[in-house]
Structure formats: structure tokens, C-alpha cells
Amino acid sequence: MAFAATRSLTVTLALHATVLAAAGGEIGSFAAALAASPQFALDEAVEALARKNSVIIAGRGELRGLAEANGLMLMELARIPAFGFEFGQFRHGPLEALAPDLGVLLLRGAGALGAGTATLAKAALGAGTVPVIFDCSGEAPIEGGVTVAFPRSEGLSAVAVMLPALQKLIIAVSGRKVAGVGEPVRSSKITGIDHEA
């Protein structure tokens, strides 16, 4: 389940990986991916999304949570409608919202995590919007999209590889949309119980 994106997202992912490893699960190269700090060219991706009135971010498997959390982060920081979906959810209904003024950001993983990315990218292109594809599949880029290529990664490692660049992208897009990025206008970061007096 997604939650409003905060600086604690990376810590939360590391804790999940620790629990998974203790339970005998496979976390692959998660620690190495988290420790690496490569720089990725994001200018073209920022340009592709900054002019849009709303954005859909979609991923499959572990990348679904990344899509949902960063949809919330973009909505909060850029103050535009932004939604995170699993690929199947996006295909069955929200695909009808595709239009030239809707941004599409697809998170393409390796193997099964990447299945369906090309279909969604082609649908976006057919509707007049160029999709941005964060790609750690290790496969050839999808023609017509704006691809940000990452090292081939699977599972939680794919999340760790994409997360820093995705957060930089969201902040950069938001900076093109509003002044005072990260300064709440109507909400508070303090969690409480909402009730009527």
C-alpha cells in the first residue's frame, strides 16, 4: 500500500528488505543498489512531464508501490492530479483518460515486471502523449518513448535503483509547476484523528 511520500521512504524500503531477508526471501542486490548513487540524465523526462496537467505513473509487481507512492508525491509537490496504478489497473479503465495533456510515466522492470510496458507506451503514443519510461529491464528501449535507462534489476533491487532518480524527477517537475515546492498550502504533516467538533 502506498503512503504519502516522505524522506522516510528509503528507510522504509530498507526495513522491508531486512524483514524479507530474515524470513529467507531473496533481496538480490538491494543493498548495493541502495548504496550506489549514479547520475541519470533526466532533462528530457522533465520536459516531457512538466507541461502536463495531470500524470499517471504505473508499474508492475514491486514497482506498483513505487508508482503509487510517487503519484502521491507528485500530487503533493506539483499540486496537480497524479495517480499511481498497477499496469492492469491502468489498462482496465484509466486508459480511457489518455490525452495529449496527460503525462504517462511507466516503470519497466526486468522479466515479468516489464510485461505490458510496450502495450501501454503504444497506447499513450496513440493518444498523443509521449510516455516517459524508467527502464531497468535490460531490453531495448521502447520506440517513441523518453527512456531513462538503469542497470538491469529485479524485485526490490529495481525499486532501489529507480527511487533516487524518480524522486529527483518528481521534484524537478514540481519546481516547474509551483513556487515553494514542498511548502504545504492546505495540509499539515502532523498526523492526527480527524473528527467534527
C-alpha positions in Angstrom: 0.0 0.0 0.0 1.3 3.5 -0.9 1.6 6.3 1.6 2.4 10.0 1.3 6.0 10.1 0.1 8.4 11.4 2.7 12.2 11.2 3.4 11.5 8.0 5.3 10.6 6.1 2.1 14.1 4.8 1.6 14.4 3.8 5.2 11.1 2.0 5.0 12.2 0.1 1.9 15.5 -0.9 3.7 13.4 -2.2 6.7 11.2 -4.2 4.4 14.3 -5.7 2.8 15.7 -6.6 6.2 12.5 -8.4 7.2 12.3 -10.2 3.8 15.9 -11.4 4.1 15.3 -12.6 7.7 12.3 -14.5 6.5 14.5 -16.3 3.9 13.3 -14.1 1.0 15.5 -13.1 -1.9 16.6 -9.4 -1.9 19.2 -9.7 -4.6 21.5 -6.7 -4.9 19.2 -4.4 -3.0 21.9 -3.1 -0.6 24.3 -2.4 -3.5 21.6 -0.6 -5.5 20.7 1.5 -2.4 24.3 2.4 -1.8 25.1 3.4 -5.4 24.5 7.0 -6.4 24.8 7.1 -10.2 23.6 10.1 -12.0 21.0 9.8 -14.7 20.1 12.3 -17.4 16.5 13.5 -16.5 16.2 16.7 -18.6 14.2 15.1 -21.4 11.9 13.3 -18.9 11.3 16.6 -17.0 10.4 18.3 -20.3 8.0 15.5 -21.2 6.1 15.7 -17.9 6.4 19.4 -16.8 3.9 20.7 -19.4 1.2 18.1 -18.5 -1.9 19.0 -16.5 -2.0 15.6 -14.8 0.1 12.5 -14.7 -0.3 8.7 -14.4 2.6 6.6 -13.0 2.3 2.8 -13.5 4.4 -0.2 -12.6 4.0 -3.9 -12.0 4.9 -6.1 -9.0 7.3 -4.3 -6.6 7.2 -1.3 -9.0 3.5 -0.8 -8.3 4.2 0.5 -4.8 6.8 2.8 -6.2 4.3 4.1 -8.8 1.6 4.7 -6.1 4.0 6.4 -3.6 5.4 8.7 -6.3 2.0 9.5 -7.6 1.1 10.8 -4.2 4.5 12.7 -4.0 3.9 14.4 -7.4 0.3 15.4 -6.5 1.5 16.9 -3.2 4.5 18.7 -4.6 3.3 19.8 -8.0 -0.3 20.4 -6.9 -1.7 18.5 -9.9 -3.8 15.4 -10.2 -1.3 12.4 -10.2 -2.2 8.8 -9.8 -0.2 5.6 -9.3 -1.5 2.4 -10.8 -0.6 -1.3 -11.3 -0.3 -1.9 -15.1 -3.5 -4.0 -15.1 -5.4 -1.3 -13.3 -4.2 1.3 -15.7 -5.2 -0.8 -18.7 -8.7 -1.5 -17.5 -10.4 1.8 -17.2 -8.0 4.7 -16.6 -6.5 4.1 -20.1 -9.6 6.0 -21.4 -8.2 9.1 -19.8 -5.2 9.2 -22.2 -4.9 12.5 -23.9 -2.1 14.9 -25.1 -2.3 16.8 -21.8 -1.9 13.7 -19.6 1.6 12.7 -18.7 2.4 9.0 -18.5 5.4 7.6 -16.6 5.9 3.8 -16.9 8.2 1.9 -14.6 9.6 -1.0 -16.6 11.3 -3.9 -14.7 13.1 -7.0 -15.8 11.2 -10.1 -16.8 7.7 -10.3 -15.6 7.9 -6.8 -14.1 8.2 -5.4 -17.6 5.4 -7.3 -19.2 2.8 -4.9 -20.7 5.1 -1.8 -20.8 5.2 -1.7 -24.6 1.4 -2.0 -24.9 0.8 0.9 -22.5 3.5 3.0 -24.2 1.9 2.4 -27.6 -1.5 3.4 -26.2 -0.1 6.6 -24.8 1.6 7.4 -28.1 -1.6 6.7 -30.0 -3.4 9.2 -27.8 -0.8 11.9 -28.5 1.3 11.8 -25.3 4.9 10.7 -25.2 5.4 8.3 -22.3 8.4 8.5 -20.0 9.8 5.1 -19.3 12.1 4.4 -16.3 13.6 1.2 -17.6 15.7 -1.4 -15.7 14.6 -4.3 -17.9 18.0 -4.6 -19.8 16.0 -4.7 -23.0 16.0 -2.3 -26.0 14.2 1.0 -25.4 10.6 1.2 -26.5 10.4 3.3 -29.7 8.8 6.7 -29.4 9.1 7.0 -25.6 11.5 9.0 -23.5 13.7 6.3 -21.8 15.7 6.7 -18.7 17.8 3.5 -18.6 19.0 1.9 -15.4 21.1 -1.2 -14.8 19.1 -4.4 -15.2 17.4 -5.1 -11.8 14.6 -7.2 -10.4 12.3 -7.1 -7.3 13.3 -4.7 -4.5 16.6 -4.0 -6.2 14.6 -2.5 -9.1 12.9 -0.2 -6.6 16.2 0.8 -5.0 17.7 1.5 -8.4 14.9 3.8 -9.6 13.9 5.5 -6.4 16.5 8.3 -6.2 16.2 9.3 -9.8 12.4 9.1 -9.6 12.3 11.4 -6.6 14.7 13.9 -8.4 12.3 13.8 -11.4 9.3 14.5 -9.3 11.0 17.4 -7.5 12.2 18.9 -10.8 8.8 18.6 -12.5 7.2 20.2 -9.4 9.7 23.0 -9.5 8.5 23.9 -13.0 4.9 23.9 -11.8 4.8 25.8 -8.5 6.8 28.1 -6.3 7.8 26.9 -2.8 7.9 23.2 -3.7 7.3 21.2 -0.5 5.7 24.0 1.4 2.1 22.9 2.3 -0.6 25.3 1.5 -3.7 23.4 2.8 -2.4 20.4 4.7 -0.2 19.5 7.6 2.5 16.9 8.0 1.2 16.2 11.5 -1.0 13.1 11.6 -4.0 13.2 13.9 -7.5 12.0 14.3 -10.0 13.9 12.1 -13.4 14.4 13.6 -16.0 17.0 13.7 -16.4 19.0 16.9 
